[in-house]
Amino acid sequence: MKEFEKLQGTIKYSFKNIELLRQALTHRSYLNEHPDFKLGHNERLEFLGDAVLEIIVTEHLFNSFPQTPEGDLTDWRASLVNAKMLASIAKDLMIEENLYLSRGEEKDDNSKARQYILANAMEALIGAIYLDGGLEGAKTFIHNFVISHLEHILANHLYLDPKSRFQEKAQELTGITPHYKVISENGPDHEKIFEVGLYLNEDLIAIGRGSSKQEAQVAAAAQGLINKEWK
């Protein structure tokens, strides 16, 4: 049975009720293989934590940026609470190593599904901290590990999606609007992979792949930001 001493040190929060932390880290798949496990899965805690996270981030943005329009605040909040960001934070906090997963889920560690499992576990952890330590406990955790990323996000315009960021930089530095072309489509209809090129005029800047044209375009733009050293 996991005891979580190291994890509690990493997240800078010690649980009075350690079973709340254990439940926050229990994925539904684990219960399928361990029907005698005494706790439920983490989805109810995730539901609670999602709401707590949103209100604390929203309150911080509202109070800290009194002159900023609602639309910008919405974009900034989304950049802090989206699945990719939460999954990245979860990895930094060693949440992945402490998850209760089925054997199949443990092996599938590079998939989109794992990203969502990690993001959901982050929200469940916030829910557990809220129940264990109240709003102040949750607020301290969220400020330490989520809101702390805001300065970097704003400085680098990371609240924009990669396509918007690349277009903004391209137009600013070259005056050219980028465009995308499908290079290839492979695989059966239900598992098709698109390969898309990102171009400035006729110059191929980057190639992206994805399960949809939109996903491939976003991947190409993200690679284009790296290739052109536009951060």
trRosetta pair geometry for C-beta under 8 A, 3 or more apart (Angstrom, degrees):
i j d omega theta_ij theta_ji phi_ij phi_ji
2 22 7.1 156 71 -113 102 94
2 25 7.9 -66 77 91 150 148
2 98 6.1 132 -177 -150 156 85
2 100 7.9 -139 10 -66 133 93
3 18 7.7 -25 -159 -170 54 150
4 7 4.4 -57 -158 47 79 118
4 8 5.5 83 139 -28 92 96
4 15 7.8 18 103 19 139 124
4 18 6.6 167 49 -155 130 108
4 21 5.7 142 159 125 175 142
4 22 7.5 -132 -27 -72 139 74
4 98 6.4 71 -104 -146 89 140
5 8 6.1 -60 -152 35 27 108
5 9 6.7 26 152 -17 62 106
6 9 5.7 -56 -155 35 34 113
6 10 6.4 34 150 -21 67 105
6 94 7.2 -49 122 101 106 159
7 10 5.5 -54 -149 34 34 112
7 11 6.3 15 160 -4 69 108
7 21 7.6 144 105 178 130 135
7 93 7.5 65 -152 156 80 87
7 94 5.9 -136 -106 92 81 112
7 95 7.4 93 -142 -92 119 52
7 98 5.2 25 -78 -61 148 159
8 11 6.2 -59 -138 47 30 97
8 13 6.3 -104 -155 82 76 53
8 14 5.1 69 174 -101 130 59
8 15 6.6 -112 -110 1 125 83
8 21 7.4 -42 -78 -114 97 165
9 12 7.4 23 -179 -75 32 44
10 93 5.4 139 134 -159 121 68
10 94 5.6 89 46 28 177 117
11 93 5.7 52 -79 -161 86 124
11 125 7.4 -123 -130 175 155 135
11 141 6.6 8 174 -132 98 110
11 145 7.3 -35 -139 -44 72 152
12 140 7.8 -113 111 137 114 110
12 141 7.3 174 74 -105 93 72
12 144 6.1 -110 53 172 140 171
13 129 5.8 -9 162 -121 164 117
13 133 6.8 -108 -158 -14 117 156
13 137 6.5 95 -136 -171 125 101
13 140 7.6 141 -82 92 109 114
13 141 5.8 -19 -43 -81 140 114
15 18 4.9 130 91 -91 126 49
15 20 6.0 -166 -153 58 134 104
15 21 4.9 -125 -37 -28 159 120
15 128 7.4 -28 -109 149 127 110
15 129 7.9 -106 -93 -101 89 62
15 132 5.2 -58 -139 -160 81 161
16 132 5.6 168 35 -167 89 98
16 133 7.6 141 0 -70 106 76
17 20 4.8 72 99 -9 103 107
17 21 8.0 164 103 -3 62 80
17 131 7.9 -60 57 115 131 103
17 132 5.5 -146 40 -112 93 103
18 21 5.5 -50 -164 35 53 112
18 22 6.3 55 141 -23 75 103
19 22 5.2 -48 -144 37 41 117
19 23 6.2 43 156 -20 69 102
19 39 6.3 -177 -173 -86 98 130
20 23 5.9 -54 -148 36 29 108
20 24 6.4 34 152 -24 62 106
20 45 7.6 142 -168 -110 80 139
20 128 4.1 147 153 -156 99 100
20 131 5.8 -160 -137 80 144 121
20 132 5.2 -168 65 -57 159 115
21 24 5.6 -53 -149 32 33 115
21 25 6.6 15 157 -7 64 110
21 125 7.3 33 -132 -128 70 80
21 128 5.6 134 -82 149 45 151
21 132 7.9 5 -45 -41 83 156
22 25 6.2 -72 -155 43 29 101
22 26 6.6 37 149 -37 65 110
22 39 6.0 153 111 -4 107 166
22 100 7.6 47 -175 -24 74 133
23 26 5.4 -52 -147 19 38 120
23 39 4.5 -133 -90 175 92 135
23 40 6.4 35 -144 64 114 66
23 41 7.7 120 -167 165 78 12
23 42 5.8 146 149 -92 66 75
23 45 6.2 132 117 -25 104 144
23 124 7.6 -130 118 172 73 121
23 128 6.9 160 70 -96 92 123
24 42 5.1 81 -149 -129 29 122
24 45 5.1 -109 -101 122 76 157
24 49 7.9 83 -133 -44 112 146
24 121 6.6 99 153 -161 79 70
24 124 4.0 161 -151 131 77 100
24 125 4.7 111 161 -82 143 51
24 127 6.8 171 -108 65 109 92
24 128 4.0 -75 -54 -27 134 141
25 42 6.7 120 2 -66 10 142
25 95 6.9 -153 -113 -164 104 85
25 98 5.3 -58 -150 123 153 93
25 99 5.2 -144 -177 -114 90 47
25 100 5.7 102 121 2 84 86
25 121 6.0 49 -115 -150 55 117
25 124 7.4 179 -55 99 36 129
25 125 7.4 46 -62 -76 78 94
26 30 5.6 -108 -161 56 78 139
26 31 7.1 68 165 -46 113 96
26 37 7.3 161 -144 152 139 146
26 39 5.9 162 -8 100 165 117
26 40 7.3 148 92 110 137 36
26 41 5.3 -135 114 -127 96 48
26 42 5.3 150 61 -37 67 94
26 99 7.9 153 -90 -166 22 64
26 100 4.3 -9 -113 57 65 129
27 30 5.3 108 64 -9 74 99
27 41 6.3 3 168 -146 19 107
27 42 6.8 -36 -84 20 38 110
27 99 6.1 30 -20 180 110 111
27 100 6.2 -167 21 87 73 68
27 101 5.1 25 37 -102 134 68
27 102 7.4 -96 91 -7 116 77
27 105 6.3 -121 97 121 154 170
27 117 5.8 -6 -104 -149 134 114
27 121 7.5 -51 -69 -73 89 107
28 31 6.0 -58 -166 29 43 110
28 32 7.3 48 144 -26 69 98
28 41 4.2 15 -84 -119 61 163
28 42 8.0 -111 -44 31 67 70
28 43 6.8 24 -59 -35 109 116
29 32 5.6 -46 -161 20 44 117
29 33 7.3 22 152 -3 68 102
29 101 5.9 19 77 -161 118 64
29 102 3.6 -91 146 -9 107 115
29 104 7.0 -113 -177 62 139 98
29 105 4.8 124 78 -22 160 137
30 33 6.3 -71 -163 45 37 98
30 34 5.8 -19 159 29 76 115
30 37 6.8 43 129 -30 101 167
30 41 7.4 149 48 -103 94 92
30 100 4.1 30 -99 140 170 93
30 101 5.6 -104 -65 -120 98 9
30 102 5.6 -149 -80 -53 42 61
30 105 7.9 -78 -55 43 71 137
31 34 6.1 -78 -125 66 32 76
31 35 6.7 71 175 -99 70 45
31 37 5.7 -113 -111 48 73 129
31 40 7.4 0 -84 -152 149 43
31 41 5.7 -93 -13 -58 133 98
32 35 7.6 3 -157 -65 18 80
32 102 6.1 -9 58 -86 108 130
33 102 5.1 133 -10 -124 128 87
33 103 6.8 115 -90 -4 167 89
34 37 4.3 64 122 -36 111 109
37 100 7.7 121 -139 171 154 150
40 44 7.2 32 105 14 135 118
42 45 5.0 -60 -165 50 72 114
42 46 5.6 84 133 -33 86 99
42 120 6.9 127 101 139 116 99
42 121 6.4 44 106 -110 164 63
42 124 3.8 12 173 -135 118 159
43 46 5.2 -47 -145 32 36 119
43 47 6.6 44 153 -24 64 99
43 120 7.5 -22 -106 -179 63 127
43 124 7.6 -53 -79 -89 17 119
44 47 5.5 -45 -153 29 36 116
44 48 6.7 33 150 -14 63 103
44 127 7.8 -179 118 153 58 157
45 48 5.7 -54 -150 39 36 110
45 49 5.9 34 154 -19 69 110
45 123 7.7 146 123 118 73 73
45 124 3.9 69 103 -150 109 80
45 125 7.8 77 144 -37 125 21
45 127 3.8 167 -175 89 71 135
45 128 5.4 15 -157 -52 136 81
45 131 7.7 -81 -123 -5 96 133
46 49 5.7 -57 -139 41 28 109
46 50 6.2 38 158 -28 64 103
46 120 4.8 -11 -123 -170 141 84
46 121 7.7 -46 -89 -76 106 22
46 123 4.5 65 -148 97 69 112
46 124 4.3 -33 -66 -66 70 85
46 127 6.5 -106 -58 -4 14 143
47 50 6.1 -50 -152 25 24 114
47 51 7.2 18 153 -11 57 105
47 127 7.3 62 62 -93 49 152
48 51 6.1 -65 -162 37 33 107
48 52 6.3 27 150 -16 70 110
48 126 8.0 -162 107 100 79 82
48 127 3.6 102 82 -132 103 117
48 130 6.5 -148 143 65 114 139
48 131 7.4 39 130 -45 158 105
49 52 5.5 -55 -142 40 37 111
49 53 5.9 41 158 -23 70 105
49 122 7.5 -179 142 119 143 53
49 123 3.8 149 97 170 117 62
49 124 5.5 -142 6 -77 146 15
49 125 6.7 80 -121 57 156 42
49 126 3.6 117 -152 72 106 94
49 127 3.2 -90 -47 -34 88 86
49 128 7.4 -11 -70 0 121 62
49 130 6.8 -178 -97 3 67 125
50 53 5.9 -54 -146 35 25 112
50 54 6.4 22 157 -18 61 109
50 123 4.7 15 -62 -158 71 135
50 126 8.0 130 -45 71 29 129
50 127 7.8 -4 0 -57 57 111
51 54 5.9 -56 -147 36 29 109
51 55 6.5 21 160 -14 65 108
52 55 6.3 -61 -147 38 28 103
52 56 6.3 19 160 -13 65 112
52 126 5.4 -171 81 144 122 111
52 127 6.4 162 14 -88 132 57
52 130 4.9 -118 -102 -71 162 149
52 135 7.6 -157 -144 -122 108 71
52 138 5.2 -60 167 171 135 154
52 142 7.8 -154 133 -53 93 140
53 56 6.2 -66 -147 40 25 104
53 57 6.1 17 162 -11 65 112
53 81 5.7 135 137 -122 121 118
53 123 6.2 -83 -11 -120 141 81
53 126 5.3 42 -59 134 98 172
53 142 6.2 172 -124 -114 68 130
53 146 7.0 178 -148 -106 103 178
54 57 6.1 -60 -143 42 26 105
54 58 5.9 27 159 -20 64 113
54 77 7.3 61 -143 179 72 126
54 81 6.3 55 -88 -123 71 169
55 58 5.6 -55 -141 40 28 113
55 59 6.1 32 158 -23 64 106
56 59 5.8 -49 -144 34 29 111
56 60 6.5 31 155 -19 61 105
56 135 8.0 172 -82 -167 111 87
56 138 6.6 -150 -51 124 151 101
56 139 5.3 -168 -134 -110 130 74
56 142 4.8 87 109 81 145 162
56 143 7.8 -106 161 -47 122 77
56 147 7.9 -104 131 -45 99 125
57 60 5.8 -56 -151 36 31 112
57 61 6.4 26 155 -15 66 107
57 77 5.3 123 129 -135 121 91
57 80 5.5 174 -141 94 142 142
57 81 6.0 -137 14 -49 167 118
57 142 6.8 -117 -58 170 79 131
57 146 6.8 -77 -83 125 112 128
57 147 6.4 -175 -113 -80 77 96
58 61 5.9 -59 -147 39 30 107
58 62 6.0 31 156 -21 66 111
58 73 7.7 76 -139 158 68 116
58 77 6.1 21 -83 -110 69 142
59 62 5.7 -56 -143 37 28 113
59 63 6.2 15 163 -9 65 112
60 63 6.3 -66 -145 43 24 101
60 64 5.7 7 166 -9 65 122
60 143 7.4 160 -93 -96 145 90
60 147 5.6 -47 130 -121 172 143
61 64 6.1 -65 -130 45 23 102
61 65 5.8 -29 -175 29 64 113
61 68 7.6 -82 174 72 92 138
61 73 4.8 131 147 -151 132 102
61 76 5.9 150 -122 92 136 127
61 77 6.0 -88 -16 -67 158 95
62 65 7.5 -76 -123 54 9 75
62 66 7.8 47 168 -94 50 58
62 73 7.0 62 -75 -153 59 152
63 66 7.4 -7 -162 -64 26 86
65 68 3.8 1 147 6 118 127
65 73 6.6 179 79 -91 129 101
68 72 5.0 -105 178 81 103 126
68 73 5.5 122 114 -57 116 92
68 76 8.0 7 153 -3 152 143
69 72 5.1 92 64 10 81 101
69 73 7.1 -148 100 -4 42 90
70 73 5.6 -61 -149 39 33 112
70 74 6.2 38 153 -26 68 104
71 74 5.6 -51 -151 30 31 115
71 75 6.8 30 152 -16 63 102
72 75 5.7 -53 -152 35 36 110
72 76 6.3 34 151 -18 68 105
73 76 5.6 -54 -146 38 33 112
73 77 6.2 35 155 -21 66 105
74 77 5.8 -53 -147 35 28 111
74 78 6.4 30 154 -20 63 106
75 78 5.7 -55 -149 35 31 113
75 79 6.6 33 153 -23 64 104
75 159 4.6 90 141 160 98 118
75 160 7.4 11 -179 -74 133 52
76 79 5.8 -54 -154 30 33 112
76 80 6.9 25 152 -14 63 107
76 150 6.9 45 -178 -142 110 102
76 153 7.0 123 -144 116 77 131
76 154 7.0 9 -121 -79 115 95
76 159 5.1 -44 -93 -109 51 147
77 80 5.9 -65 -157 37 35 108
77 81 6.1 -7 163 10 73 115
78 81 6.5 -76 -132 51 27 87
78 82 5.7 44 170 -52 69 104
78 159 7.2 102 67 -155 88 87
79 82 6.6 -29 -129 2 21 114
79 85 6.7 103 163 -52 50 148
79 153 5.0 133 132 -162 138 141
79 158 5.9 122 -159 112 135 84
79 159 4.0 -94 -39 -109 146 70
80 85 6.1 -143 -162 126 23 162
80 146 5.6 84 179 169 105 96
80 147 6.8 20 -147 -93 145 49
80 149 6.5 155 -119 71 84 111
80 150 6.4 -13 -82 -82 123 86
80 153 7.1 -98 -68 -22 78 167
81 85 7.0 -14 -20 69 4 129
81 86 6.8 27 -161 -51 42 113
81 146 7.4 37 -82 -168 68 133
82 85 5.1 88 60 13 77 103
82 86 7.0 -156 93 -4 35 93
82 119 7.9 -58 139 -133 43 141
83 86 5.8 -61 -141 43 30 107
83 87 5.9 31 161 -21 68 109
83 115 6.0 82 147 141 108 100
83 116 5.7 -21 -157 -102 138 65
83 119 3.9 -60 -144 -69 72 170
84 87 5.9 -57 -146 36 25 110
84 88 6.4 27 155 -20 61 108
84 115 6.7 -11 -101 -173 55 129
84 119 7.7 -8 -27 -77 18 129
85 88 5.7 -58 -152 35 30 112
85 89 6.5 28 153 -16 65 105
85 146 7.8 83 141 -142 117 84
85 149 6.9 174 -160 94 118 163
86 89 5.7 -53 -148 37 34 111
86 90 6.2 39 151 -24 65 105
86 118 7.0 164 119 119 81 82
86 119 3.9 88 87 -132 119 79
86 122 4.3 -160 -178 58 104 153
86 123 6.9 4 -163 -40 153 83
86 146 7.8 -1 -99 -111 75 109
87 90 5.4 -51 -147 34 33 116
87 91 6.6 35 153 -20 64 100
87 114 7.8 101 -149 123 130 69
87 115 4.4 -27 -101 -157 168 70
87 116 7.5 -43 -73 -58 126 21
87 118 3.9 87 -131 87 79 122
87 119 4.6 -47 -53 -53 82 83
87 122 7.4 -127 -73 -14 35 131
88 91 5.9 -51 -153 31 32 110
88 92 6.6 32 150 -18 63 105
89 92 5.6 -55 -152 36 35 114
89 93 6.2 23 154 -11 68 111
89 122 6.1 78 82 -118 109 143
89 145 5.6 108 -166 161 125 102
89 146 6.5 -10 -101 -89 167 69
89 149 7.6 -102 -78 -36 114 139
90 93 5.9 -65 -147 44 29 105
90 95 4.0 -68 -169 47 85 135
90 96 6.4 102 134 -43 98 80
90 118 4.0 175 80 178 150 99
90 119 6.9 -130 -13 -74 138 34
90 121 5.9 93 -135 78 141 107
90 122 4.7 -110 -69 -60 107 106
91 94 7.8 39 -180 -71 33 26
91 95 7.2 -74 -67 43 25 87
91 96 5.5 16 -108 -15 65 126
91 118 6.6 3 -47 -158 78 151
92 145 7.9 176 87 -153 123 105
93 145 6.7 22 -68 -145 128 145
94 97 5.0 -35 -174 31 83 116
94 98 6.4 71 134 -14 83 107
95 98 5.9 -77 -155 47 37 103
95 99 6.7 58 151 -53 72 90
95 118 6.4 122 92 -147 121 85
95 121 5.4 154 162 118 132 130
95 122 6.7 -138 -12 -73 176 72
95 125 6.9 -92 -115 -47 132 147
96 99 6.1 -33 -155 -8 34 115
96 109 7.8 83 -174 -146 128 107
96 114 7.9 40 -128 179 115 109
96 118 6.0 -21 -80 -103 91 115
99 117 7.1 54 -141 149 157 117
99 118 7.9 -88 -62 -93 140 66
99 121 6.2 -77 -100 -98 107 156
101 105 4.0 -122 -178 91 115 118
101 106 4.8 151 92 -61 121 77
101 117 7.5 41 -100 -179 120 152
102 105 4.7 90 53 11 81 101
102 106 6.9 -139 93 -10 42 87
103 106 5.6 -52 -148 31 32 116
103 107 6.8 29 156 -18 63 104
104 107 6.1 -59 -156 33 31 107
104 108 6.5 15 155 -9 66 113
105 108 5.8 -64 -141 44 35 104
105 113 7.7 -113 -132 125 90 122
105 114 7.6 145 -173 -92 82 82
105 117 7.0 128 -171 -92 125 164
106 109 7.2 -6 171 -60 39 100
108 111 5.0 -11 166 0 100 129
108 113 6.5 8 129 68 129 122
108 114 6.3 -168 119 -51 80 108
109 114 5.6 93 -150 -103 36 161
110 114 6.8 42 -7 27 6 144
111 114 5.0 112 58 -1 73 94
111 115 7.5 -125 105 -1 51 84
112 115 5.4 -49 -159 29 43 117
112 116 6.7 36 149 -14 70 102
113 116 5.9 -58 -154 39 35 106
113 117 6.3 39 149 -23 68 105
114 117 5.4 -50 -145 35 36 115
114 118 6.3 36 155 -18 67 104
115 118 5.9 -58 -153 37 29 109
115 119 6.3 26 152 -17 65 108
116 119 5.5 -51 -141 39 36 112
116 120 6.0 36 158 -19 67 107
117 120 5.9 -57 -147 39 26 110
117 121 6.3 29 152 -21 62 107
118 121 5.6 -53 -147 35 31 113
118 122 6.6 38 152 -23 63 100
119 122 5.7 -49 -155 29 33 114
119 123 6.8 29 150 -13 64 102
120 123 5.7 -53 -152 38 36 110
120 124 6.2 37 149 -19 67 106
121 124 5.4 -52 -143 39 35 114
121 125 6.2 42 153 -25 66 101
122 125 5.6 -51 -149 32 30 114
122 126 6.7 31 151 -18 62 101
123 126 5.6 -50 -152 33 35 112
123 127 6.5 38 148 -19 64 104
124 127 5.4 -52 -151 37 36 115
124 128 6.3 38 150 -21 66 103
125 128 5.6 -52 -147 35 33 112
125 129 6.4 33 153 -18 65 103
125 141 7.9 -143 131 164 101 151
126 129 5.8 -52 -146 37 32 110
126 130 6.3 37 152 -23 64 105
126 138 5.7 75 -170 -145 80 103
126 141 6.6 -173 -113 98 75 133
126 142 6.6 54 -125 -71 120 100
127 130 5.6 -53 -149 33 31 115
127 131 6.6 26 155 -14 64 104
128 131 5.9 -55 -149 38 32 107
128 132 6.0 20 156 -11 67 114
129 132 5.8 -64 -139 46 29 105
129 133 5.5 -30 180 34 70 111
129 137 5.1 -150 167 129 92 108
129 138 4.9 139 104 -88 105 70
129 141 5.3 5 150 -5 171 156
130 133 7.2 -72 -113 59 13 69
130 134 6.9 -9 -164 -180 51 10
130 135 6.7 27 -139 -88 88 43
130 137 6.9 180 -96 77 32 100
130 138 4.1 16 -80 -58 80 137
132 137 6.6 -102 87 111 79 164
133 136 6.9 -98 143 76 93 75
133 137 2.4 77 110 -49 123 165
133 138 6.9 164 79 -31 97 64
134 137 5.4 106 56 9 61 101
134 138 7.3 -124 110 1 36 93
135 138 5.8 -60 -149 42 34 109
135 139 5.9 36 154 -25 70 108
136 139 5.5 -51 -140 35 31 113
136 140 6.4 34 158 -21 64 103
137 140 6.0 -53 -151 32 28 110
137 141 6.6 25 153 -14 62 107
138 141 5.8 -58 -151 38 33 111
138 142 6.1 28 155 -17 68 110
139 142 5.9 -58 -144 40 29 108
139 143 6.2 28 158 -17 65 108
140 143 6.0 -57 -146 38 27 108
140 144 6.2 26 157 -20 64 111
141 144 5.8 -61 -148 37 27 111
141 145 6.2 -25 173 21 65 113
142 145 6.9 -80 -132 54 21 79
142 146 4.8 -35 -163 36 66 122
142 147 6.0 62 140 -13 78 102
143 146 7.4 -36 -67 53 12 78
143 147 4.8 -32 -125 47 48 126
143 148 6.8 85 160 -44 49 85
144 148 6.1 -7 173 -30 24 131
145 148 6.3 -13 -95 24 10 121
146 149 6.5 -61 -177 17 34 106
147 150 5.5 -16 -172 -18 59 119
148 151 7.8 -38 179 14 44 99
149 152 5.6 -62 -168 45 61 111
149 153 5.8 64 138 -28 84 108
150 153 5.4 -59 -147 37 34 115
150 154 6.1 27 161 -16 70 107
151 154 6.1 -58 -147 39 27 105
151 155 6.1 25 157 -19 64 112
152 155 5.8 -57 -141 38 28 110
152 156 6.2 -4 168 9 64 115
152 158 7.1 10 125 11 77 139
153 156 6.7 -82 -147 52 19 89
153 158 4.3 -98 -141 60 66 110
153 159 5.6 78 163 -48 108 83
154 157 7.6 26 -168 -74 29 37
154 158 7.9 -62 -35 33 21 83
154 159 7.1 19 -90 -15 54 118
156 231 5.6 -65 -143 138 113 92
157 160 5.2 -5 159 15 94 114
157 165 5.7 147 112 -116 114 101
157 168 7.1 -112 156 81 159 155
158 165 7.6 6 -106 -82 38 144
160 164 4.0 -121 -179 94 111 120
160 165 4.6 144 96 -60 118 82
160 168 6.8 13 142 -6 172 141
161 164 5.1 88 55 12 73 104
161 165 7.0 -144 94 -7 33 92
161 218 6.5 -63 169 -126 112 108
161 221 7.8 60 134 93 82 148
162 165 5.5 -57 -141 40 32 111
162 166 6.1 30 162 -19 69 105
162 218 5.4 108 52 -164 117 70
162 219 8.0 83 75 -76 157 13
162 221 3.9 140 131 106 101 110
162 222 4.1 -61 -124 -67 160 72
162 224 7.8 126 168 48 108 95
162 225 6.2 -113 -149 -17 96 131
163 166 6.0 -55 -145 37 27 106
163 167 6.3 24 157 -15 63 109
163 217 6.1 26 -87 138 125 104
163 218 5.9 -72 -35 -101 101 62
163 221 4.4 -137 -82 -55 53 168
164 167 5.8 -57 -145 40 29 109
164 168 6.1 32 156 -23 65 108
165 168 5.7 -54 -146 34 29 112
165 169 6.4 23 157 -13 64 108
165 221 7.2 122 60 159 86 116
165 225 6.2 14 110 -90 120 133
165 230 7.4 161 145 128 96 112
166 169 5.9 -59 -148 41 30 107
166 170 5.9 31 156 -22 67 110
166 178 6.0 -19 129 11 110 157
166 198 7.2 -42 156 -167 159 144
166 221 4.3 -136 -2 -156 143 95
166 224 5.1 50 -125 92 139 127
166 225 5.7 -112 -82 -63 91 86
166 228 7.9 110 -136 36 91 138
166 230 6.8 115 -116 85 61 141
167 170 5.7 -54 -140 37 29 111
167 171 6.2 23 163 -14 65 108
167 177 6.6 17 -147 -147 97 70
167 178 5.7 -120 -95 30 71 104
167 221 8.0 -34 -26 -133 77 127
168 171 6.3 -61 -148 39 23 104
168 172 6.2 21 155 -18 61 114
169 172 5.6 -60 -144 39 29 112
169 173 5.8 -2 169 4 68 116
169 225 7.4 110 26 -115 154 83
169 228 7.3 145 123 107 136 138
169 230 4.2 91 171 -165 165 144
170 173 6.6 -71 -135 49 20 90
170 174 5.4 -41 -172 41 63 112
170 176 5.6 -75 164 77 104 78
170 177 6.9 115 107 -120 124 23
170 178 5.1 130 9 -35 174 100
170 200 6.1 -158 -147 -103 125 117
170 230 8.0 -62 -53 -64 62 172
171 174 7.3 -65 -100 60 14 70
171 175 6.4 41 -156 -122 51 24
171 176 7.1 -136 -92 61 50 32
171 177 6.2 24 -80 -84 101 64
173 230 7.6 -138 5 -99 149 123
174 200 6.4 13 107 -164 162 140
176 200 4.8 84 110 -162 144 95
176 201 6.0 -73 -144 -34 142 85
178 198 5.9 -1 -178 -174 128 91
178 199 6.5 150 -159 77 75 45
178 200 5.6 -50 -101 -83 78 70
178 205 7.3 -57 -128 18 121 145
178 221 7.7 130 105 -106 156 92
178 224 7.5 66 -130 175 158 168
179 198 8.0 158 84 -154 31 51
179 199 5.5 -25 67 64 76 99
180 196 5.3 9 -175 174 111 117
180 197 6.8 159 -154 81 59 49
180 198 5.8 -26 -100 -100 79 58
180 199 7.2 167 -91 17 27 84
180 213 8.0 128 128 175 136 97
180 217 4.9 -21 -117 -117 166 104
180 220 6.6 129 -121 72 110 152
181 196 6.8 162 81 -158 36 70
181 197 5.0 -11 60 56 88 100
181 199 6.5 29 1 -10 105 126
182 185 6.6 5 174 -47 125 94
182 194 6.1 -67 -134 -163 102 106
182 195 7.3 98 -166 75 63 54
182 196 5.6 -43 -103 -102 51 78
182 197 8.0 164 -110 16 4 77
182 213 6.4 -58 -83 -120 112 108
182 216 7.8 72 -114 92 76 149
183 195 4.5 -62 65 108 106 99
183 196 6.4 176 4 -107 88 19
183 197 5.1 90 -51 -26 113 101
183 207 6.7 -22 2 -133 152 111
184 194 7.6 167 89 -155 52 44
184 195 4.4 18 51 43 88 118
185 192 5.8 -7 -173 -171 97 115
185 193 7.4 158 -155 79 49 47
185 194 5.6 -15 -104 -104 77 68
185 195 7.6 -149 -69 21 36 76
186 192 7.0 148 77 -154 36 64
186 193 5.1 -20 65 59 89 96
186 195 7.5 36 1 -13 104 107
187 191 4.7 -101 165 102 129 82
187 192 4.8 176 79 -111 102 38
187 193 5.1 84 3 6 132 84
188 191 5.3 47 60 39 86 90
188 192 6.8 -113 91 -61 33 71
189 192 5.9 -12 -140 -39 27 114
191 211 7.6 -67 -158 -132 44 105
192 211 6.8 110 78 -158 62 62
193 209 5.9 8 178 -173 104 105
193 210 7.3 165 -152 86 67 18
193 211 6.4 -46 -102 -96 57 52
194 209 6.8 166 84 -149 50 55
194 210 5.8 -21 58 65 94 69
194 211 7.4 89 12 -174 89 7
194 212 6.6 -14 13 146 133 13
194 213 5.2 -105 159 -87 173 54
194 215 7.5 123 52 65 114 89
194 216 4.3 -107 97 -27 103 150
195 207 6.2 2 -176 -177 93 110
195 208 7.5 167 -152 85 50 39
195 209 5.2 -18 -99 -97 69 85
195 216 6.5 -160 -118 -151 15 139
196 207 7.0 156 80 -156 41 61
196 208 5.3 -20 62 63 93 87
196 209 7.6 166 18 -86 73 34
196 210 7.6 -21 8 26 115 98
196 213 6.3 104 -71 -154 136 68
196 216 3.8 121 6 129 116 116
196 217 5.3 -55 111 -72 160 59
196 219 7.7 120 51 61 106 96
196 220 5.2 -99 95 -32 96 141
197 204 5.2 -54 -168 -133 124 102
197 206 7.5 161 -153 87 55 40
197 207 5.4 -30 -99 -100 66 76
197 220 6.7 148 -155 -136 15 145
198 204 7.4 101 71 -160 51 58
198 205 4.8 -60 101 62 97 103
198 206 4.7 7 42 56 120 83
198 207 7.4 -152 11 -76 80 28
198 208 6.9 55 -28 -6 107 105
198 217 7.5 114 -81 -149 95 63
198 220 4.0 161 -34 150 110 116
198 221 6.1 146 -99 -75 147 53
198 223 7.6 168 17 70 136 95
198 224 4.8 -77 98 -62 155 136
199 202 6.6 -29 -168 -143 126 16
199 203 6.2 143 -156 72 74 46
199 204 5.8 -41 -96 -95 81 47
199 205 6.4 165 -108 2 23 90
200 203 5.1 -17 64 61 82 105
200 205 5.7 68 -6 -47 95 123
204 207 7.4 11 178 -56 114 86
205 220 7.9 99 83 170 92 95
205 224 4.6 46 126 -125 121 104
205 227 5.9 156 172 86 79 141
205 228 6.5 -13 -162 -47 119 112
206 220 4.9 150 103 -168 99 70
206 221 7.5 159 71 -77 136 14
206 223 3.9 164 -170 100 137 104
206 224 3.9 -132 9 -68 135 72
206 226 7.8 100 -103 53 141 88
206 227 5.2 -171 -73 1 106 143
207 220 5.9 -57 -171 -112 15 98
207 223 7.0 -34 58 80 41 155
208 215 8.0 -154 143 128 117 56
208 216 4.7 146 107 -178 94 59
208 217 6.4 149 68 -95 140 7
208 218 6.9 -178 169 72 160 42
208 219 3.1 148 -161 91 115 89
208 220 3.0 -111 -5 -46 114 67
208 221 7.1 -18 -40 7 150 54
208 222 7.1 97 -103 39 128 88
208 223 5.9 -176 -76 12 88 122
209 216 5.5 -24 -145 -119 16 95
209 219 6.0 -65 45 95 41 157
210 213 7.6 141 75 -111 111 4
210 214 7.4 -88 101 81 148 48
210 215 2.9 -166 168 109 146 101
210 216 3.8 -145 29 -57 99 61
210 217 7.8 -68 26 14 139 50
210 218 7.1 59 -53 48 158 92
210 219 5.3 171 -47 -5 109 130
211 215 5.7 18 45 53 63 154
212 215 4.5 94 53 6 82 103
212 216 6.9 -150 90 -4 43 86
213 216 5.7 -59 -150 39 32 111
213 217 6.3 35 152 -23 67 105
214 217 5.6 -53 -149 33 31 113
214 218 6.5 31 154 -18 65 104
215 218 5.8 -52 -150 35 32 111
215 219 6.4 32 151 -18 64 106
216 219 5.6 -53 -147 38 34 112
216 220 6.3 36 153 -21 66 105
217 220 5.6 -53 -147 36 31 112
217 221 6.3 31 154 -19 65 105
218 221 5.7 -53 -148 36 31 111
218 222 6.4 33 153 -20 64 105
219 222 5.7 -52 -147 35 32 112
219 223 6.4 28 154 -14 64 106
220 223 5.8 -58 -149 40 31 108
220 224 6.1 38 149 -26 65 107
221 224 5.3 -51 -145 34 32 118
221 225 6.7 40 154 -24 63 97
222 225 5.9 -47 -156 26 32 113
222 226 7.1 28 147 -12 60 103
223 226 5.6 -55 -157 37 40 112
223 227 6.1 39 149 -21 72 107
224 227 5.5 -52 -138 38 34 111
224 228 5.9 13 167 0 68 112
224 230 7.6 -9 129 42 76 117
225 228 6.5 -64 -138 50 21 95
225 230 4.9 -97 -144 76 66 86
225 231 6.8 102 169 -99 106 28
226 229 7.3 18 -177 -77 30 41
